[in-house]
Amino acid sequence: MTQHSLNPVQQTLLRAIQIEARNGGLYESLAAIFAGYEESVVAMFREMADEERQHGAQLGKRYQARFGAIPPVSGDPTDVIEAPDLDDAEALVFDSMTLEQALKCGLRAEEMARAFYNREAAGAADPDLQLLYRELGEFEETHVQVLQEKLADNKKKAASSNSR
């Protein structure tokens, strides 16, 4: 059975699983780049990588519960739905990323994913596919909220330490 012989709901869920796996790897790579320079950034990227893998595992369980075994999928997803992107490429050159920049990087990726899934839900004619897109959007919304809270906490800590 090829991925193309699956119904649209199965294809979409598989694509979401692939995207979570790819992004877990991207965050792990970012953590490796900053290892030894800024440990709070490394820890945040590793945490984001773990969350992406957990999200992928949860989606995998949903797939298995609905459709049975997950078929083998080759290659990386080509969709840029939720991709961590660094605003300041100089951070890679000078190994100078702050925790705030790392949080913003993750937040932008999660906001992109949420917006994508919400748009797809609004445009889906198939009720099952529409429901899945809504669920995926809600999943991403929880990630957005967590990162927004962490960003706010980081700003409070920075303001507190600056006022001393």
N, C-alpha and C positions, 0 to 999 in steps of 0.2 A: 504494500500500500504506500503510495507516494503522498507527500504532503498536499499535493494538488488534488488528490482524490478525496480528501477530507471535506466535510461541510464547512461553511464559513465560520461557524462558532469554534469548531476545533482548530481551524487554521489560525484564527485570531488568538485563541488561548495559547497555542504553541508559540506564536510570534511573541506574545507577552512574556512567556517563560524564557525564550531565547534572549530577549532584550534585558531581562533582569540578570541573567547569567553574564551577558556581555558587560553590563555596567558594573557588576561585582568585580569583574576582572579589571576594568578601567580604574575603579577606585583603588583596587589593590596596587595597580601600577603607580598611581599617583602617590600612594603611601610609600612605596619603595623609593620613589624619586626624592622625597623629602626626608627619608630616614637619616637620622644623624644630624639634622639641621633644626627642625622644629617639631618636637615630639607631640605637641598638642594637635598639630595639623596631621601628623602621621596617624595618631589615634583616631581622629575624626574621620579620615578617609577609610581607615580599617573598619570603623563602626558602620560607615555608609556601605562598604563592601559587604559586611555581614548582613545588613538590612536588605540589600538587594538579593543576596542569596536566600535569605529567609522568605522574602516575598516570592521569589521564584519557586521555592519548595512548597509554599502554600498554594500557589497557582497550579503546581504539578499535582498536588493532592486533589484540587478541584477537578482537574482534567481527568485523573484516574477515577474519581468518584462518578463522573458523568459519562466517560467514554471508554474506560478501561486503560490498558497499558499505553504509555506515551510512546508513540512511534519514534524511531531514530530520525533526527533532523540533522542534515549536513549544512555546514557553512554558518556564517554569522548573519544576523539580520541586517538588511541593508537600510532599514528604516531609521531615520534619525528622529525618534520619538522622545526618548529620554536619554540624552547623552551629556555627561558632565563635560563642561567646557570652561577653560580658564579664561577669565577676562584679561588678565595681565600675563602674557606669555613670558615676560621678563622674570616672573617668579620661577620658571623652569631654569632659566639661565643662571640666576643669582641665588637659587634655593632660598627664596625669601617670601614665602607665603605665610600669611597670618591665619589664625583660626577663623577670623571673620570672613576672609576670602574663601576659605575652604567651605564654610557653611553656606555662603552665597552661591558657590559653584554647585553644591548639591541642591540647594533650594531652587535655583533656575532650572535644573534638570527635572526635578519633580513637578514644578509648575508647568513646564513644557508637556510633560506626560499627562498631567491632569487635563490641560486644555485640549490636547489631542483626543483623549478618550471621550471627553465631553462633546467635542465636535462630532466625533464618529457616532456617538449615541444619538445625537440630534438628527443625524442624516441617515441612520440605518432604517431600512424598511422592514427588515426581519425582526420581529419582537424578541426572539431569543438573543440575537446579536446585539440588539439595542440594550437589553438587560445586561449582557456581559460587558459591554462598553461602559455602562453606568457603574457596574461593580468595580471595574478596573479604575475608573475615574475616582471612585470613593477610596479605593486602596491608595491611590496616589495622593489624595487629599489628606489622608492620615500622615503620610510622609512629609507633606508640605507643612502641616501643623507642627509636627515634631521639630522640624528644622527651624521654623519660625520661632518656636519657644527657645531653642538652643541659641539662636542668633540674639534674641532679646536678652537671655541670661548672660551671654558673652558681653553684650554692650553694657549691661548693668555692672558686671565685674570690672570692665575696663574703666567705666566712669567712676566707680568706687575707688579703684586703685589710683586714678588720676587726681582725685580730690584729696588724697592724703598728702 
